[in-house]
């Protein structure tokens, strides 16, 4: 693999994705390969999060979303779930000073009512302590699933229609997006999934309609800055047409060049 500086130097700062979303997969397999229990893999995966957050901050990428825990993950063995929740509390408590030092604003999306009280309290405190920051927006999808999010949005739309706050004919894509957990953020332009799996796993299904998808065999605990740089370089090599033709895209670029 080329050196980190070489990869970073090849990135065009004019064509960075504004929002990167990552499905962090492979913690359990990484730990199993080393004869350890699964929670060991989750623990080591925190170092990958720190590396990627640092890289996004250095590059000037405004938004990063990480898929930390899905609503389906509650069905995992209780020992693993409890271990992940304890790790969440320890990590937030340990890293809050770093978030504040680097001007990172923390957001959390998902069904937070499902979290144990101590986790929910730690999450809310971290959100409040970073609320005034205007650097990287770090969005943690926690106890989250896209189908849950969409159903909740539909329920709220229906309630507003029933209350007379909204007319059915007013509903369009932009309005519906305001009912999603991600209403305050732009849609992801690049989605990365680690560990060699080729699926989205109920993650931001509405928001990633036109995102570029990047899959890597690297297990999440091994994912570092150079892996992110590779994903961004791959993103920059693609032509993003949004339903248009290549000729239309080229004409538009020439018009504004």
C-alpha positions as CSV (number, residue, x, y, z in Angstrom):
1,X,0.0,0.0,0.0
2,X,1.4,3.5,-0.8
3,X,2.4,5.7,2.1
4,X,-0.3,7.6,3.9
5,X,1.1,11.0,2.8
6,X,1.2,9.9,-0.9
7,X,-2.5,8.9,-0.8
8,X,-3.5,12.1,1.0
9,X,-1.6,14.3,-1.4
10,X,-3.5,12.8,-4.3
11,X,-6.8,13.9,-2.9
12,X,-8.4,16.8,-4.7
13,X,-9.6,19.2,-2.0
14,X,-12.1,20.7,-4.4
15,X,-13.9,17.4,-4.8
16,X,-14.3,16.2,-1.3
17,X,-17.6,14.6,-0.2
18,X,-19.4,16.9,2.2
19,X,-20.8,13.9,4.1
20,X,-19.3,10.5,4.6
21,X,-21.2,7.6,6.2
22,X,-19.6,4.4,7.4
23,X,-21.0,1.0,8.2
24,X,-18.4,-0.2,10.7
25,X,-18.4,-4.0,10.2
26,X,-16.0,-6.8,11.2
27,X,-15.3,-6.2,14.8
28,X,-16.4,-9.7,15.9
29,X,-14.5,-11.5,13.1
30,X,-11.4,-9.5,13.8
31,X,-11.5,-10.6,17.5
32,X,-12.3,-14.2,16.6
33,X,-9.3,-14.4,14.3
34,X,-7.2,-13.4,17.3
35,X,-8.8,-15.9,19.7
36,X,-10.6,-13.1,21.6
37,X,-14.3,-12.5,22.5
38,X,-16.3,-10.1,20.3
39,X,-16.3,-7.2,22.7
40,X,-12.5,-7.1,22.3
41,X,-13.1,-6.3,18.6
42,X,-15.5,-3.5,19.5
43,X,-13.0,-2.1,21.9
44,X,-10.3,-2.0,19.2
45,X,-12.7,-0.6,16.7
46,X,-12.8,2.6,18.8
47,X,-9.3,3.3,17.7
48,X,-10.5,3.2,14.0
49,X,-13.2,5.7,14.8
50,X,-10.6,8.1,16.3
51,X,-8.4,7.7,13.3
52,X,-11.2,8.4,10.8
53,X,-12.6,11.3,12.8
54,X,-9.1,12.9,12.9
55,X,-8.7,12.3,9.1
56,X,-12.0,14.0,8.3
57,X,-11.1,16.9,10.5
58,X,-7.8,17.3,8.8
59,X,-9.3,17.2,5.3
60,X,-12.1,19.6,6.2
61,X,-15.0,17.2,5.6
62,X,-18.0,18.7,7.4
63,X,-20.1,15.6,8.2
64,X,-19.3,12.1,9.3
65,X,-21.9,9.5,10.2
66,X,-20.9,6.2,11.8
67,X,-23.3,3.3,12.2
68,X,-22.5,2.2,15.8
69,X,-25.4,0.1,16.8
70,X,-28.6,-0.9,15.0
71,X,-32.0,-1.7,16.4
72,X,-31.5,-5.2,15.2
73,X,-28.3,-5.5,17.3
74,X,-30.4,-5.6,20.4
75,X,-31.1,-9.2,19.5
76,X,-27.4,-10.2,20.0
77,X,-26.3,-12.1,23.1
78,X,-26.8,-10.0,26.2
79,X,-23.2,-10.2,27.2
80,X,-22.1,-8.5,23.9
81,X,-24.9,-5.9,24.1
82,X,-24.0,-5.1,27.7
83,X,-20.4,-4.9,26.8
84,X,-21.1,-2.5,23.9
85,X,-23.2,-0.2,26.2
86,X,-20.5,-0.1,28.8
87,X,-17.9,0.6,26.1
88,X,-20.1,3.5,24.8
89,X,-20.3,5.1,28.3
90,X,-16.5,4.7,28.9
91,X,-15.6,6.1,25.4
92,X,-17.9,9.1,25.6
93,X,-16.6,9.9,29.1
94,X,-13.0,9.5,28.0
95,X,-13.2,11.3,24.6
96,X,-15.4,14.3,25.5
97,X,-12.3,16.5,26.2
98,X,-10.9,15.5,22.8
99,X,-14.2,16.4,21.1
100,X,-14.2,19.8,22.8
101,X,-10.5,20.4,22.0
102,X,-11.0,19.7,18.3
103,X,-14.3,21.7,18.0
104,X,-16.2,18.5,17.1
105,X,-20.0,18.6,17.5
106,X,-21.6,15.3,18.5
107,X,-25.1,14.3,17.2
108,X,-26.8,11.0,17.9
109,X,-29.7,9.6,15.8
110,X,-31.8,6.6,16.6
111,X,-34.3,5.3,19.2
112,X,-32.5,6.5,22.3
113,X,-35.4,5.4,24.5
114,X,-34.1,1.9,24.1
115,X,-30.7,2.7,25.7
116,X,-30.0,2.0,29.4
117,X,-30.5,5.1,31.5
118,X,-26.8,5.6,32.2
119,X,-26.0,5.4,28.5
120,X,-28.8,7.8,27.6
121,X,-27.5,10.3,30.2
122,X,-23.9,10.1,29.0
123,X,-25.1,10.6,25.4
124,X,-27.2,13.7,26.3
125,X,-24.4,15.2,28.3
126,X,-21.9,14.8,25.4
127,X,-24.4,16.3,23.0
128,X,-24.9,19.3,25.2
129,X,-21.2,19.9,25.9
130,X,-20.4,20.0,22.2
131,X,-23.6,21.9,21.0
132,X,-21.8,25.2,20.4
133,X,-19.0,23.6,18.3
134,X,-18.9,24.4,14.6
135,X,-16.2,22.1,13.3
136,X,-16.8,18.5,12.2
137,X,-20.3,17.2,12.8
138,X,-19.9,13.6,14.1
139,X,-23.2,11.8,13.8
140,X,-23.5,8.5,15.7
141,X,-26.3,6.2,14.5
142,X,-27.1,4.4,17.8
143,X,-30.1,2.1,18.3
144,X,-30.9,3.2,14.7
145,X,-32.5,1.6,11.7
146,X,-33.7,3.3,8.6
147,X,-37.1,1.5,8.5
148,X,-37.7,2.6,12.1
149,X,-36.8,6.1,11.1
150,X,-39.1,6.2,8.1
151,X,-42.0,4.7,10.0
152,X,-41.5,7.4,12.7
153,X,-41.5,10.1,10.1
154,X,-44.7,8.8,8.4
155,X,-46.4,8.7,11.8
156,X,-45.4,12.4,12.5
157,X,-46.5,13.4,9.0
158,X,-49.9,11.7,9.5
159,X,-50.3,13.4,12.9
160,X,-49.6,16.8,11.5
161,X,-52.1,16.2,8.7
162,X,-54.7,15.1,11.2
163,X,-54.0,18.2,13.3
164,X,-54.4,20.5,10.3
165,X,-50.8,21.6,10.3
166,X,-50.1,20.0,7.0
167,X,-52.0,19.4,3.8
168,X,-51.4,16.1,1.9
169,X,-50.8,18.0,-1.3
170,X,-47.9,19.9,0.4
171,X,-45.9,16.7,1.0
172,X,-42.9,16.4,-1.3
173,X,-39.4,14.9,-1.0
174,X,-37.9,18.0,0.7
175,X,-40.7,18.2,3.2
176,X,-40.6,14.5,4.1
177,X,-36.8,14.8,4.6
178,X,-37.5,17.3,7.4
179,X,-39.2,14.6,9.4
180,X,-36.2,12.3,9.3
181,X,-33.5,12.1,12.0
182,X,-31.1,13.7,9.6
183,X,-33.1,16.8,8.8
184,X,-30.3,19.0,9.9
185,X,-27.6,17.4,7.7
186,X,-26.9,17.0,4.0
187,X,-27.4,13.6,2.5
188,X,-24.2,11.4,2.5
189,X,-22.3,11.5,-0.8
190,X,-20.0,8.5,0.1
191,X,-21.0,5.4,2.0
192,X,-18.2,3.0,3.1
193,X,-18.8,-0.5,4.4
194,X,-15.9,-2.5,5.8
195,X,-15.3,-6.3,6.2
196,X,-16.2,-7.4,2.6
197,X,-20.0,-7.4,3.0
198,X,-22.0,-6.0,0.2
199,X,-25.2,-4.7,1.8
200,X,-26.6,-1.6,3.4
201,X,-28.1,-3.2,6.5
202,X,-31.0,-0.8,7.1
203,X,-28.8,2.3,7.1
204,X,-29.9,5.7,5.9
205,X,-32.0,4.1,3.1
206,X,-33.8,7.3,2.1
207,X,-30.7,9.5,2.4
208,X,-28.3,7.5,0.3
209,X,-30.4,7.3,-2.8
210,X,-27.6,9.0,-4.9
211,X,-24.6,8.2,-2.6
212,X,-21.5,6.5,-4.0
213,X,-21.0,3.1,-2.4
214,X,-17.5,1.8,-1.5
215,X,-16.9,-1.7,-0.1
216,X,-13.6,-2.8,1.3
217,X,-12.5,-6.2,2.7
218,X,-10.7,-4.5,5.5
219,X,-12.2,-5.4,8.9
220,X,-13.2,-2.3,10.9
221,X,-10.5,-2.5,13.7
222,X,-7.8,-2.4,10.9
223,X,-9.4,0.6,9.1
224,X,-7.2,3.7,9.4
225,X,-6.6,7.0,7.7
226,X,-5.0,5.5,4.5
227,X,-8.1,3.3,4.1
228,X,-10.3,6.4,4.2
229,X,-8.0,8.2,1.7
230,X,-8.4,5.2,-0.7
231,X,-12.2,5.4,-0.4
232,X,-12.1,9.2,-1.1
233,X,-9.8,8.8,-4.1
234,X,-12.2,6.1,-5.5
235,X,-15.1,8.5,-4.9
236,X,-13.3,11.3,-6.8
237,X,-12.6,9.0,-9.8
238,X,-16.3,8.4,-10.3
239,X,-18.7,10.4,-12.5
240,X,-21.8,11.4,-10.5
241,X,-24.7,11.9,-12.9
242,X,-27.8,11.9,-10.8
243,X,-29.9,10.5,-13.6
244,X,-28.4,12.8,-16.3
245,X,-26.1,11.8,-19.2
246,X,-22.3,12.2,-19.2
247,X,-22.7,14.8,-21.9
248,X,-25.0,16.9,-19.7
249,X,-22.6,16.7,-16.8
250,X,-19.7,17.8,-19.0
251,X,-21.6,20.7,-20.4
252,X,-22.6,21.8,-16.9
253,X,-19.0,21.6,-15.7
254,X,-17.8,23.6,-18.7
255,X,-20.4,26.3,-18.1
256,X,-19.2,26.9,-14.5
257,X,-15.4,26.4,-15.2
